[in-house]
Amino acid sequence: MTTTAAASASRVDRAARYAALRDPQTFTVTARGESVTFESRLSDDDAQDLLQYCSGRFARSLWEQSHERGLSERQIAWAHKLSTDMLAERQSASEDPAAPSQFEALFAAFQAARDKGAKRLTLRFAGINVKPNRAGDALWVTSQTEREEGNYGLQPKYLGKVTTNGMDSRLGDDIKAVLMEAAQDPLTAAIRYGKQSGACSCCGRELTDPRSIERGIGPICATKFGW
């Protein structure tokens, strides 16, 4: 570990220790039109300082603004949200660094398809769509039934994300249950979706070939994902 990395880890660990001694504060942030209420034991100063260790441009912009002109109450709430999520992910990863991620099979399925040159990847499960981000280190989860206005008009509503360390706190318990089932055996979950919906989990097209209907997934899509 480099000197800089060691200092960063020490700063994060110290903030986590102090947080454990404080009473929680309750915050609410609005993400994609929905209110998310959560608790944070961080001080406002720690929440803002830890932004520098959070991933994403939004966290970076908040951290820079906190030093330039300060943050509004709404932005401080987001600082707590991003920082507490980061601490939770680090804690999960440190519990057993040698243990494989519980989402390893799901990430591996997308990587197998990418290695074969496939693009615009999505897997459909009960009520949700799951697709990797460009970097491949997170999976975006969207709704199959709800829509929201995006850069290109109406698009599936964004619900949250999955990383190798865990699931977004914005995801509901029912969605987490679907994701955990898919993570344990992506192929079985994809086949179940195909048989229940009549459409292929991988491409979304209606299953019309008798063999595909029987199996619950198209042969080309199954091969593309390494199944």
C-alpha positions, 0 to 999 in steps of 0.5 A: 500500500502506498503512503497516500493510500495508507493515509486515506485508509487511516482517515476513513477508518478514523471517521468510522470509529468516531461515527460509531460513538455518535447518535444517528442523524436522519436525512432525506435526499431526493434521487430521481424523483423519489425520497430516500430517508437514511441515518448517518452517524457521521459529523457534517465535517466528516461527511464532507471530508470523506467525499474525496474517497467516494467514487463518482463525479457527483461526490467529487464536485461536492467535495470541491464545492465544500472547500470553495463556497460550502454546501447547502443543507440539501448538499450536506444531506447528499454528502452524508448519503454518499459517505455512509454508503462508501463506509458500508461498502468498505466494511462489507469488503473488509469482512473477508477480503479473500471471499468472492463477491456474492455477485461474482456470477452475475458480473462474470456473465456480463463479462463473458458476453463482453469478451465475445464482443456483445454490446448493449447488454441487459438481463431481465429478471422479475420486474427489473432490468440489469445492465453493466455500466461502461466501466463494468464495475457496477450494474444499473437496475431499472424498472420494467414497468415504470418510466421517467424522463431522461436525456432521450425521452421516456426511459426505464426508471432507474432504481439503484445499482449493484457493485461487487461489494453490495446493493444500493440502499435505494433498492427495495427489499423485493428487488434485492430478493430478485437480485440475490436470486439472480446472483446465486444462479444467473442462468436459472433466473434467466430461464425462469424469467423466460418461461414466466414472461415468454420473452428472452431474459437476454434480448427481450424478444418473444420466444417463438421457437419450440426449443427456446420456449421449452428451455426458457432462453434463446440458444444464441443469447445463452451462448453469448453469456457463456451458458 
